[in-house]
Amino acid sequence: METPGAEDTGARWLDLLESFGEVERWTSLAFVAGEQVVLDDGERNEALRRALVVRAVGGDPHRELSLDEDAVSRLAEELGSPARREQLVRALAEVGDVAATRPGLRDAIEQLVSSPELAWRAFCAALLAAELAED
């Protein structure tokens, strides 16, 4: 039995991204690109802990995330810096090179690159979602 290569895996990932709604696409792209953002583990973990508390105060912590909710806003503010936003935008541009032949993905990346604040909020929502998934 053949093991799928990196090219097959990449194509499946791009297919999956295309099946997502706009916000899910943004957060997924930002999460992958966010691996290039330098964050201190302690700082990230403390900020996530505080964001989870804010989220829990608002109701069921496992409800659907919104880019505009308080927990995401506070996490984005706490972890945000111009340098980190720049790192994220650069990494998104690199992901865009991979998705250049996919119009829906190309458009999503262009939106994120042209709006670093939106990209940062999408990244922070993805961080929060990943943390919630571990619970």
Residue pairs with C-beta under 8 A, 6 or more apart in sequence:
4 12
10 98
14 98
14 99
14 102
14 105
17 25
17 28
17 29
17 99
17 102
17 105
18 25
18 102
18 104
18 105
20 28
22 108
23 67
23 122
25 104
25 105
25 108
26 67
26 108
26 111
26 112
26 118
26 119
26 122
27 65
27 67
27 122
27 123
27 125
27 126
27 129
28 126
29 92
29 95
29 105
29 108
29 109
29 112
29 122
30 88
30 92
30 112
30 119
30 120
30 122
30 123
30 125
30 126
31 123
31 126
31 127
31 130
32 95
33 88
33 91
33 92
33 94
33 95
33 119
33 123
34 88
34 91
34 123
34 126
34 127
35 91
36 87
36 88
36 90
36 91
36 94
37 84
37 87
37 88
37 91
37 123
38 84
38 87
39 79
39 84
43 79
44 79
44 127
47 75
47 78
47 79
48 75
48 127
48 128
48 131
50 74
50 75
50 78
51 71
51 72
51 74
51 75
51 78
51 124
51 128
51 131
52 61
52 71
52 128
52 131
52 132
54 70
54 71
54 74
55 61
55 69
55 70
55 71
55 128
55 132
58 69
58 70
58 71
61 132
61 135
62 132
62 135
65 72
65 125
65 128
65 129
65 132
66 72
66 125
67 118
67 121
67 122
67 125
68 121
71 128
72 121
72 124
72 125
72 128
73 121
75 124
75 127
75 128
76 120
76 121
76 124
79 124
79 127
80 120
80 124
84 120
85 116
85 117
85 119
85 120
86 116
88 116
88 119
88 120
88 123
89 112
89 113
89 116
89 119
92 109
92 112
92 113
92 119
93 109
93 113
95 109
96 105
96 106
96 109
96 110
96 113
99 105
99 106
99 109
100 106
111 118
112 118
112 119
112 122
113 119
